[in-house]
Amino acid sequence: MPPPSTLEVSLLATLPAAHQTPLLRQILASPSVAGARFNVGARSPWSPRETLERVAAEAERAGKRLWIDLKGRQLRIVQWAVPTFGDIVLNHEIVVELPARIVFRGGESSEIVEVRGNRVFVDPPPANAVGQGQAVNVHARRLEVKGYLTEEDEEYLDACASLGILDVMLSFVEGPDDIEAVRKLLPGVRPVLKIESPAGMEFVRSAGRSGLAGCRLMAARDDLMVNLGGNPAEMLPALEELVAIDPETILASRVFQGVEQKGTPSLADFCDVRLMETLGYRTFLLSDGICLRRFAEAAAAWGQYRAVTDRAVDHGPGTDHAASHGAGAVSGRADQAGG
């Protein structure tokens, strides 16, 4: 494995639902994008096999590498609810030690009053109804999520096996049994381990590089920051540690937040990406929200950033630090990615 300073810098993007063909093709056709992630949490009118057949065919036509992102231990709401009149139903049964809180997207949270299997009762109720597919986090002194793969995950793994798709991202990995559960259903899998919790950090820390052979890491910043606690600065040593363990760690989420929120990049957006490069990150993943709503603007911002940093490499000091940037690097890096 080459040292981080010689790895080319590339951008991955998240695809929309399989039936959103125009946007899916726009993302895959972008010269800024080296590869793509398909989130199985996106609703599809087709079976898992037909869904992947369609998405994989589009990726192959565009010449882009495709990763299938399974939900694993990630907690998601499985049906619409107004918690004043009904409970919150999750995709996994959980056991929590109270007091505990459930955190919704956007940072809103409620105290968990009682848990019955996969049904959660909260007070106060969230301000708005909570929707099917919405991801949540639970903060508790002790949290146990029953099982790892969901039934839908297993259906998608069967489809991957029949279609020869081996590149898979695994959410909320926290131990070797999570990886083994996937390997049993998809021999030869090239897993990307999404690190999104303190337990995930502890696992990769104890496993070390040798214990993660055949795997690649992902710093999933959104959920990881939420689960590390109230001080966002705790992310800095975590991010440094992950890329030190695996120099090919993918940096995901909270990339170009100014673009996602306002449609134009801020200086903070560019400084964030530059800092992550300085730490050693060479592959960046745009998350669902920005790709669904602001992909064209994000791709343009990436082009602006690369134009300036490439010029600095060509004409400024420190040319050895990032020798292989640019459009050629974007397409080439996808071939190197994986386990």
C-alpha positions in Angstrom: 0.0 0.0 0.0 1.5 3.4 -1.0 1.9 6.0 1.7 -1.0 8.6 2.0 1.0 11.3 0.3 1.1 9.4 -3.0 -2.6 8.4 -3.1 -4.7 10.3 -5.6 -7.6 12.4 -4.4 -11.1 11.4 -5.5 -14.8 12.1 -4.9 -17.5 9.5 -4.5 -21.2 10.4 -4.6 -24.4 8.9 -3.2 -27.0 7.8 -5.8 -30.7 8.5 -5.5 -33.5 5.8 -5.5 -33.2 3.5 -8.5 -36.3 4.9 -10.2 -34.9 8.5 -10.2 -33.1 7.8 -13.5 -32.3 11.3 -14.7 -30.5 12.3 -11.4 -28.8 8.8 -11.2 -27.4 9.2 -14.7 -26.3 12.8 -14.0 -24.3 11.8 -11.0 -22.7 8.8 -12.7 -21.8 10.8 -15.8 -20.1 13.5 -13.8 -16.3 13.7 -14.5 -15.9 14.8 -10.9 -17.2 11.4 -9.6 -14.9 8.4 -9.4 -17.5 6.0 -8.0 -20.9 5.8 -6.3 -22.7 4.5 -3.3 -26.2 3.1 -3.5 -28.1 3.2 -0.1 -30.5 0.3 0.2 -32.5 2.4 2.6 -33.8 4.3 -0.5 -37.3 3.0 -1.4 -37.6 1.0 -4.7 -40.6 -0.2 -6.7 -38.6 -3.3 -7.6 -37.2 -6.3 -5.8 -33.6 -6.0 -4.4 -32.3 -8.1 -7.3 -34.0 -6.0 -10.0 -33.1 -2.8 -8.2 -29.4 -3.7 -8.2 -29.6 -5.0 -11.8 -30.8 -1.5 -12.9 -28.3 0.5 -10.7 -25.3 -1.7 -11.6 -26.1 -1.5 -15.3 -26.1 2.3 -15.1 -22.8 2.3 -13.2 -21.2 -0.1 -15.7 -22.4 2.1 -18.6 -20.8 5.1 -17.0 -17.6 3.2 -16.1 -18.0 3.9 -12.4 -17.4 1.7 -9.5 -20.4 0.9 -7.3 -20.7 0.2 -3.6 -23.9 -1.2 -2.0 -24.5 0.4 1.4 -26.3 -1.9 3.9 -28.0 -0.6 7.0 -26.7 -3.2 9.5 -27.0 -1.9 13.1 -28.1 1.5 12.1 -31.4 2.3 13.8 -34.2 3.5 11.5 -37.9 4.2 12.0 -40.0 1.7 10.1 -43.4 3.4 10.0 -44.8 6.9 10.2 -45.8 7.9 13.7 -47.1 10.9 15.7 -45.5 9.9 19.0 -48.3 11.7 21.0 -50.7 9.1 19.8 -48.4 6.2 19.0 -44.9 4.8 19.7 -41.8 4.9 17.6 -41.2 1.6 15.9 -37.5 0.8 14.9 -36.0 -1.7 12.6 -34.2 -3.5 15.5 -35.1 -4.5 19.0 -33.0 -2.6 21.5 -32.2 -2.8 25.1 -31.3 0.4 26.9 -30.3 1.4 30.4 -32.3 4.5 31.3 -32.0 7.5 31.4 -31.5 7.6 27.6 -32.4 9.9 24.7 -33.3 9.3 21.1 -31.8 11.7 18.7 -33.5 12.5 15.4 -32.0 14.0 12.2 -31.4 17.7 12.7 -30.4 17.2 16.3 -33.8 17.2 17.9 -34.1 14.7 20.7 -36.5 13.3 23.2 -36.2 11.3 26.5 -36.9 7.6 26.2 -39.4 6.7 28.9 -39.8 3.0 28.1 -38.7 0.4 25.5 -40.7 -2.7 24.5 -38.7 -4.7 22.0 -38.4 -2.4 18.9 -41.1 0.1 20.2 -39.9 3.2 21.9 -42.0 5.6 24.0 -40.7 9.1 24.4 -41.4 12.4 26.3 -41.6 15.1 25.1 -42.7 14.0 21.7 -40.8 15.4 18.7 -42.3 18.6 17.3 -43.2 16.8 14.0 -44.3 13.4 12.9 -41.4 11.0 12.4 -41.1 9.2 9.1 -40.4 5.8 7.7 -36.8 5.3 6.9 -35.6 8.1 9.1 -32.3 7.3 10.9 -32.0 7.9 14.6 -29.4 7.5 17.3 -29.9 6.4 20.9 -27.7 7.8 23.7 -27.6 5.7 26.8 -25.1 4.4 29.3 -25.7 1.0 27.8 -27.3 0.2 24.5 -27.7 -3.2 22.9 -29.0 -3.5 19.4 -30.4 -7.0 18.7 -28.9 -8.6 15.6 -26.8 -6.9 12.9 -28.2 -7.5 9.4 -31.8 -6.6 8.7 -34.0 -8.9 6.6 -33.8 -6.4 3.7 -29.9 -6.4 4.1 -30.0 -10.2 3.6 -32.1 -9.9 0.5 -29.7 -7.4 -1.0 -26.7 -9.6 -0.1 -28.4 -12.5 -1.9 -28.9 -10.2 -4.9 -25.2 -9.1 -4.7 -24.1 -12.8 -4.7 -26.2 -13.6 -7.8 -25.0 -10.5 -9.7 -21.3 -10.8 -8.7 -21.3 -7.5 -6.7 -18.6 -7.6 -4.0 -18.2 -4.0 -3.0 -20.3 -3.4 0.1 -20.5 -0.7 2.8 -21.5 -1.9 6.3 -23.2 0.6 8.7 -22.3 0.8 12.4 -19.8 -1.9 12.4 -18.8 -2.6 16.1 -17.1 -6.0 16.0 -15.8 -8.9 14.0 -19.1 -10.8 14.1 -20.7 -8.0 12.0 -18.2 -8.6 9.2 -18.5 -12.4 9.5 -22.3 -12.2 9.1 -21.8 -10.5 5.8 -19.0 -12.8 4.6 -21.2 -15.9 5.2 -23.8 -14.5 2.8 -21.3 -13.0 0.3 -18.0 -14.8 0.1 -15.3 -12.7 -1.3 -16.9 -9.5 -0.2 -14.8 -6.3 -0.2 -16.3 -4.6 2.9 -16.0 -0.9 3.8 -16.6 -0.6 7.5 -18.5 2.5 8.5 -17.3 3.7 11.9 -20.2 5.6 13.5 -20.0 5.0 17.3 -17.6 4.8 20.2 -18.0 1.0 20.1 -16.9 1.1 16.4 -13.9 3.2 17.3 -12.9 0.8 20.1 -13.2 -2.2 17.7 -10.9 -0.8 15.0 -8.5 0.4 17.7 -8.2 -3.0 19.2 -8.2 -4.9 15.9 -5.5 -2.7 14.4 -4.4 -2.8 10.8 -3.6 -6.5 10.8 -7.0 -7.4 12.3 -8.8 -5.5 9.6 -7.1 -7.3 6.6 -9.3 -7.2 3.5 -11.4 -4.3 4.9 -11.4 -0.6 4.3 -12.6 2.0 6.8 -15.0 4.9 6.5 -15.1 7.8 8.9 -18.9 8.4 8.8 -18.7 11.9 10.4 -22.4 12.6 10.8 -23.4 9.8 13.1 -20.0 9.5 14.6 -20.0 13.1 15.8 -23.5 12.7 17.2 -22.5 9.6 19.1 -19.2 10.8 20.4 -21.1 13.3 22.6 -21.6 17.0 22.9 -18.2 18.3 22.0 -17.6 18.3 18.2 -13.9 18.7 18.8 -13.8 15.1 19.9 -14.0 14.3 16.2 -10.5 15.5 15.5 -8.6 12.8 17.4 -11.1 10.2 16.1 -10.5 11.3 12.5 -6.7 11.3 13.0 -6.9 7.8 14.5 -9.0 6.2 11.7 -6.8 7.4 8.9 -3.7 6.3 10.8 -5.1 2.8 11.1 -6.1 2.7 7.5 -4.6 5.3 5.1 -7.4 4.5 2.6 -10.2 5.5 5.0 -13.0 7.2 3.2 -14.1 10.5 4.6 -17.9 10.7 4.5 -20.7 13.2 5.5 -20.6 16.9 6.3 -18.6 17.5 3.1 -19.6 20.9 1.6 -22.2 21.7 4.2 -22.4 25.3 2.9 -23.4 24.0 -0.5 -26.0 21.7 1.0 -27.6 24.5 3.0 -27.3 27.5 0.7 -26.2 26.2 -2.7 -22.8 27.9 -2.7 -19.5 26.8 -1.1 -18.2 28.7 1.9 -14.6 29.2 2.9 -15.3 26.7 5.7 -16.2 24.1 3.1 -12.9 24.4 1.4 -10.9 24.6 4.6 -12.6 21.4 5.9 -11.7 19.4 2.8 -8.1 20.8 3.0 -7.8 19.9 6.6 -9.0 16.4 6.0 -6.4 16.1 3.2 -3.7 17.3 5.6 -4.7 14.6 8.0 -4.3 12.0 5.2 -7.7 11.5 3.7 -7.7 11.0 -0.1 -11.3 9.8 -0.8 -14.3 11.9 0.0 -18.0 10.8 -0.1 -20.9 13.2 -0.7 -23.9 12.1 1.4 -27.6 11.5 0.5 -28.9 15.0 1.2 -26.4 17.0 -0.9 -26.5 14.6 -3.8 -30.3 14.6 -3.9 -30.7 18.3 -3.7 -27.5 20.0 -4.7 -25.4 17.6 -6.7 -24.6 20.0 -9.6 -23.5 22.7 -7.1 -21.4 20.2 -5.1 -19.6 18.9 -8.3 -18.9 22.5 -9.3 -17.5 23.3 -5.8 -15.3 20.2 -6.0 -14.0 21.5 -9.4 -13.2 24.9 -7.9 -11.4 23.3 -5.0 -9.3 21.0 -7.1 -8.4 23.8 -9.6 -6.9 25.9 -6.8 -5.2 23.0 -4.9 -3.8 21.6 -8.2 -2.4 25.0 -9.1 -0.7 25.2 -5.7 0.8 21.7 -6.2 2.1 22.7 -9.7 3.5 26.1 -8.7 3.8 26.4 -5.0 5.8 24.8 -2.2 5.2 21.3 -1.0 4.8 19.7 -4.4 5.7 16.2 -3.0 2.8 16.2 -0.6 0.0 15.8 -3.2 1.6 14.8 -6.5 -1.4 13.2 -8.2 -4.4 15.5 -8.2 -6.8 16.4 -11.0 -9.3 14.9 -13.4 -7.0 12.0 -14.3 -6.6 11.2 -10.6 -10.3 11.2 -10.1 -10.9 8.4 -12.6 -7.9 6.4 -11.6 -8.5 6.3 -7.8 -11.7 4.3 -8.2 -9.8 1.4 -9.5 -7.6 1.3 -6.4 -10.4 1.5 -3.9 -11.7 -1.4 -2.0 -10.4 -4.0 0.4 
